[in-house]
Amino acid sequence: MHTPFCATICPYCAFYVHTGSASEMRVFVDALLQEWERVSRDYPVEAETLYLGGGTPSLLPLDAFRRLAEALLPWEAREATLEANPRTVTPEKASAWRELGVGRVSLGVQSLDSAVLRTLGRRHTPEDVKRAFGTLRDAGFTNINVDLLFAVPGQSRASWEETLGGAMALGPEHVSAYELTYEEDTPFFEARAAGIWREDENRSIEMYRTAWRLLEEAGYRQYEISNYARPDWASLHNQGYWKGDDYLGLGPGACSTVGLRRWQNRRHTEKYIAALSAGQDPPREQEPLSEELRQRERLLLGLRTSSGIPAAWIAGNSEAAGALTRQGLAELSEGTFRLTPEGRLLADGIAGLFL
Ligand code: SF4
């Protein structure tokens, strides 16, 4: 589920997001519930996992969130995750989220260095993060992810190490460590195009290796190129996505894939609300899929994970697989081909060898 509202818009963000008042959010939730009614009539399944993302769904007023959760969580989902911005976490909200069936919170920390947070245009402080994390624990959350970003302009290696150390000191069950990317149509993209900021591939690789080393030493296992978890705390939702399972997306900009059908809702909140209020589907774009294309996606995503892919998928290219194994970039065991942490750095290029 995609909620497009954020308190402010971060200059690196390419998601479909905008600001909005509490009453606009309530109207949006009405539309989202209508979309859910239509989609669940067409696809009457009990989803195993639910991901309330955005945007900043934790910004929703509690009454609106309650209506949403009661409609989307009528059964015991195996995993229900809510994305939260540290500044939006209050004791009242955290208790209500828990009581309404949210079992996992993904906290948008990004950095524990005030200067890096300022560069990212984030308004929260390292103190906000600590307070929010404690509030979530007090409310009974035993499954918390912290989202971190590296290779931010001006971020030093020492700053990254301190952020990793501070994040681990909080003791989350899961850590996501993403490399900053310069997405088109963002102020960051323009700053790079104007030569104000430069990407430094060597620095990014070094920071990726630092994250891998420090997190593994602390007992977190990398199960996808950007995701680490303590044993038994890997995200079920993420894993389903990487395995190529079907999914339904709700909200403007959300994408759904069911069998060989894929569609994406247009990125336009007003049109989304107008269509659903008029008893119609939101404006959508359809993307034709084939079994071959879905299989290619499974291979691409699978190579980014520690589960790897069935060796049978690349049986026609054993020479390339052998060369990668000899270079220490891949392993082949018990019918599974998987990239090593170093190999995962090159996952997209390696996938090209097998497609
Ligand atoms: S809070 Fe997250 S979703 Fe919202 S603008 Fe910033 S990066 Fe994008």
Boltz pocket constraint, residues with backbone or C-beta under 6 A from the ligand:
constraints:
  - pocket:
      binder: B
      contacts: [[A, 5], [A, 6], [A, 7], [A, 8], [A, 9], [A, 10], [A, 13], [A, 14], [A, 15], [A, 17], [A, 54], [A, 55], [A, 56], [A, 85], [A, 108]]
      max_distance: 6.0
